[in-house]
């Protein structure tokens, strides 16, 4: 935005207007706080619509629910009936076939963990839900994907709908599903379906689109009918992308297992985790949470392995015995174990006396940790609270007091603050860093008044103008309408609380995660340590980390912040490392031969080149942070996440879904902004060459 | 691992009809809701075992505390013997009002709600448990972020805002902080107890936590039905809405057609009553002595036949 001098002055005027609005605001409060009388009672309208829908079409959904309940209970009973060694062996063989002995070993150990810790039946109940929801999600996703591929108009409807489905927190649509489909495991199935099918749609459209024209032409020339062209040319060519879709859909379905358990009716591992968390049993909840993480990792690696090897499979020209060796091993060992298990009861049901359950030790460890470190932790927390969180939330005006900073924020000090800001911003301007000076001014105002007390009118104006610069008129209008939704439905204050918490979390995650990512790309050992930690953080049900955080950091926004960071830091690390590791080798070689030091190579060659991927990491960090908001509300926050629970607890569909859409809106605006910014940076970067 | 045992047994299995009585009502299984905490498990299993004695088939189904009301309204669940009206949102009173679910009286538990503190706080603030301690010792209960006010953990926002209202109405030097969830509240108390740190929290009894941690209650002014209009009740004779909390009610809740399908079972449930002592004793066995829940309940049923015999007889 610095390139055009006109834009600089517009921004300066906007910032000046913001500052004056804040001061005028004490006389005309409506400029700062949106009056509640102007709120449109959308929740009531939504509730009325929902009631009407349930009354008129309820029978249809109930019928569907009854039909879907049949395969769920059949699969559940089959998995409970098959002796555990058979499933362990089948998992091992499938892993072997998918990728090799290493994965086979991992899967076998993972499945054995579920047996030894004594969570086998619950794990199988969860697995049965996944086994039903995944094929349904794949078929649904494939169908929509083909439709979106065939018709441009359909794609224009499908894409934003997918965005909504993936960003509205699942909690917000649990209640409508419950009202429509009735109580039971089917609710979880539908919730998991809604969340899991979008990746399949995206990958189907992408895969079908990227089939090269020459392949289609050669298909046409050999006289293929449209049907043949589709099933025998397009689909096989797009197979890899489709399988990637299958993989992502499966992972999404597994991650919903825990959410589905909130409804109940399944006695699965998710229910076990929730019960443990309700009792704040740290060790027990971790032991159960690990089951879900392992389940997700095993399924991920197996489907990913099959997706990767699809092409080389066809080339192997060997005998039928060799080609079907995995199937043969699977059949022979299953039958043997079946027979054995009818003689050895421990193979049917793992004896309770043999269960290894180290929860007590884990709990004692945590208690000792708290005892030894409570003072140091308290100090860190106080510093973060008084010097970062409170200023962003309510501003220095309300933060500085003898109790917090040790002195009063006197008018003289306020004047000094203003002068200091002007000097720093002026210096930046003087050095031709015009956009930097604008950023300094804006954040100085933000820190002074606090995000939750900035004028809605000016924030919306500035965001829309920013959108116009980043993405043109379409993005500006979209942003304006989205933010107006937050305002008119009356959730603006909660939305700002969410933005405040997410904003700090994203900054911390991106800085710390980026730093770790750089380290991991430079030092192999760091990479090797960090990878399994990332895997666990991503697949472990997020609830589980709340308990230790609360025990260490107490109820409140600080714990919530850390919980969000723990989850949102993963993409920041991953994308940074990935971006830095996958750079064109010739550029790096050229730089080294020109005599770059390692530091120069990193800061002047690698980081600028990897910027687009690092920006994608920032984008994902924001998405993850917003997704974590609802869960973080369980340790006491006041933003949109809490609204979702209020909706759930009151049986008020409207409140919950409006808050859910609010979160989706924040996520989508942030997504478009970072994408637009990344694109403009890339243009500037390649323009400089 | 007792909970594990429980879910295993109850997940799908329907108990066999082994009773000497013939049931007065349908032989379809009565589906009993199982929530996430031990006290409710005990009430549900006592109800379940007694219903079996009266010749009914039963089935236990896990259900979340909020979704269960939709399930009972739709007839997917039939009985929930222990519903607390204090920690569910409006969904419960709304469903009762609309007649979709039916409350068949109180369970008999005498619940208590209020602000509690770990007993070791008495040393740091001798005027406890008197309510004057809230003013005198506010700084003892303070955390850096609430100083000089005391830090009060309230119920999660979706359970209502009674503590916050009381603090505001009575003008107490406390800063209410929403607890987020039951798990978070318990985690905070466990950690505070381990480090002998101050804690002040809105909580309730009976709850298994009281068996594990020694907690005392602040003696808040008595509740009064006209507290919101008559200033003479409560903390300050000049203010309204500054009284302690009225007693919560714990009801036995059934599906609206429960009585017509299993008339005998309804009689039994109406007669059934469980007191605090019973639940506390059984909870202690299960949670602290790590015993199997079903076994503990069976033991209680076997040794208290004189108590429940009339209830089962009512079912005939």
Interface residues (C-beta under 8 A of the other chain):
Chain A: X73 X76 X77 X118 X119 X121 X122 X125 X174 X178 X179 X182 X183 X184 X187 X262 X263 X264 X265 X266 X267 X271 X272 X274 X275 X277 X278 X279 X280 X282 X352 X355 X357 X367 X370 X371 X374 X378 X381 X382 X385 X386 X390 X403 X546 X547 X550 X551 X552 X554 X555 X556 X559 X633 X634 X635 X636 X637 X638 X642 X645 X646 X648 X649 X650 X651 X652
Chain B: X1 X3 X4 X5 X7 X8 X10 X11 X12 X34 X36 X37 X61 X62 X63 X64 X66 X67 X68 X69 X70 X71 X74 X76 X77 X88 X89 X90 X91 X94 X95 X143 X144 X145 X147 X148 X153 X156 X157 X158 X159 X177 X178 X179 X180 X181 X182 X183 X184 X185 X186 X187 X188 X190 X191 X194 X195 X197 X208
